[in-house]
Amino acid sequence: MNAIPLEHEIEYPTSDGQPMAETPEHQQVMIDLILGLRSRYAGVPGAWVAGNFFFCYEEGNPNAHVAPDVMLAEGLVPRERRPNYLLWQEKPPSLVVEVTSRSTRQEDTGKKKHLYERVGTAEYVLFDPFGEYLRPRLQGNRLERGRFQPISLEADGSLRSRTTGLTFRPEGLRLRLVDTATGKPILWHEETEAAQQAAEAKVAEKEAAQRIAEERIRALEEELARLRKA
């Protein structure tokens, strides 16, 4: 019987050199979700969000890996960095999202779906930005008794994630994250920047108005002092 090499002797892959996404639109959705989930879980101990990395699911077999587009895992031991995700050292994902297309449909609805189900992923979401093959283009599965069961969509086509407390809502070619409890959307990166710039402009405007008011007060005080002397 061949012995399994010691773990430190096995080099598990960290990159395949392939592009992050099939199209800029697919990449934008991935970025939106990664940044949005990181914002949602900022400060939550043991929460880890990443995308387009190697998820290694079989100890001793460096060829046993997939690359989730977006993944959330919770309850992990804090680490400075994770060049890849070694399932036997971590916990099953809470959420995996694949930004899918016609060219990746077989893997996303076949191999990956079965794998994520087998390893205990709580929720698995598929989003087809262009609607190339998914009808509806946003779909999800939730793990119940060890098997994926379809998640019913809301009337507006959005999907509620029980795991995260977020609602996934298609907007054009993008996917918006919304806090289900409050209905408050998680801003996209450019919206956050615009809001910050608007806030800074408002502060600058207030400071300018205050300077003008102070200058007028000084002028009045100087005029009053001159009149008293006269």
JOWOUR-V141266 format. One line per field, one symbol per residue. ss: DSSP state (H for helix, E for strand, C for the rest). Layout:
ss = ???
This chain:
ss = CCCCCCHHHCCCCCCCCCCCCCCHHHHHHHHHHHHHHHHHCCCCCCCEEECCCCEECCCCCCCCEECCCEEEECCCCCCCCCCCEEHHHCCCCCEEEEECCCCCHHHHHHHHHHHHHHHCCCEEEEECCCCCCCCCCEEEEEEECCEEEECCCCCCCCEEECCCCEEEEEECCEEEEEECCCCCECCCHHHHHHHHHHHHHHHHHHHHHHHHHHHHHHHHHHHHHHHHHC
